Amino acid sequence: MTMTSYKSKSSKQLKLFVWDSDDVLRDYTPGMICVLAHNLEEAVKLIRERDGVAIGNFPVDKFKVIEKPEAFICWGGS
């Protein structure tokens, strides 16, 4: 999914935006960001409001949009 394809789309239906790559909130291991929002702008705004430092610590344009049932498993580690 590209940033431009979800940038201006607006919908009443919520979507789950997921960032989960090696470059996401990396410390000793990769992190993960999940945001339930109507569009990408709202998702990024919610991340900024929750943790402004996170904005510079993940590739904003590399996300997945989940619109159907799906499970995510994220192991911790060092």
N, C-alpha and C positions, 0 to 999 in steps of 0.2 A: 504494500500500500504506500502511496506517495503522499507527501504533505499537501500538495496542491489538489489532489483528488478529494480530500476531505476538508480542505481549508474553508471553502465558502458554503458548503452544503449545510443546511439547517434542517432539523427534523424534530418532531415532537417525541420520536422514539429515542430512548437512551441507547448508547452504544458503549461497549467496553474497549477503551484504548489501552493497549499493552505495549510497554517497552521492555524487552528482555534479551539483551545481547551482552557481549563481553564489555561493551563500553557504557553500560548503565550503572550509575552510582557505584563505581568500582572502588573498592578498598583492597582487601586481600582476595575477595572473590567478586564476581559480577552481581549486581543487584537487579531489582525489578520494580517497575512502576506500573500500576493499574489505576485507571481513572474511569469512572462511569460518568459520561457527559453526552450532550446532544451533538457536539461537533468538536473539531480539533481545537479551535480557539478557546472554547470553554474548558477543555481538558488541560491545556497549557496554563490557562488562568488559574484553575484550581490547584495545579502543581505549585505555581508561583505563590499562591496564598498559603498553601500548606507548608512549603519549605522553599523559600526563595533561592537557597544555595543549590538546590537540586537542578535548577534550570541550566546551569553551565556544566552539569555532570552527566549528560546523556544526549545521544543524537536525536534531536527533536523530530527529524524527518524519517526515522526508522522505527515505525510502530506497526502494530497489527490492530485491526478493528474486528471485534468479536460481536456478531449479531445472532448467534445461535448457541445452543448449549455446548459448553466446552469446559474441560478441567485443566487446571494449572497446578503443577507441583514444583516447589522451589525449595531445594535442600540448602541448609546453611553450611558453613564451612569456614575454613581459615586458609 
